[in-house]
Amino acid sequence: MKEISAIITTRREDVSGGTPVFVAKDEQEMQDIAFLLEKILDGMVHEIAPRILVIVRHK
């Protein structure tokens, strides 16, 4: 089973839903947040659109 654990973006207006959303000020901060959350949540980062990343847990 797969589960989206978090969304990281620099474009808040482009995302919504029940998953936690982390808004970064720029692309570097977005990458830094994604790297940290990937480790904490034991997931994998996937880019679904420019400047929108998701953390997916593969159970």
Buried (B, 14 or more C-beta within 10 A) or exposed (E): EEEBBBBBBBEEEEBEEEEEBBBBEEEEBBBEBBEEBBEEBEBEBEEEEEBBBBBBBEE
